[in-house]
Amino acid sequence: MTSVSRTFTVTAAPEPALRYLADFSHAETWDPGTVRCTRVDEGPVRVGSRWHNESRIAGISTELTYTLEEWTADRVVLVGHNDTATSTETIVVTPDPRGSELTYTNEVEMRGMAKLASPAVKVVFEKIGVDLERQLTEALDALPGDDA
């Protein structure tokens, strides 16, 4: 399994940050690999909501179906699946005097022949982690205040 984690602060308060993150269609703004992310079900975003995510990472395109597995007062967990991988993105948000502290963790489990690429995936995901931290900070810092 490949795991990448980043901890950083943003100016958004925890509740609007978590509400924003729970709607994974916003990944188009904050996830450097996401090309398109569209909701595949209807109604309010809730645990069980699903998205079709198209990503391009290191020149390789992939598609996963993500499900919002958990959404609590301090955590969002999104799990994406396809035939060759499972990606679990866990974002923990806690209050901070500046707004919120986020800990973003992405764990990717490769299956089948794709497992052979795991060492290279780690290097690529570390680079993406730097870009993700910057883009996610920009997206959350741009959110309106608590009344969002």
Order of alpha helices (4+ residues) and beta strands (2+ residues): beta-alpha-alpha-beta-beta-beta-beta-beta-beta-alpha
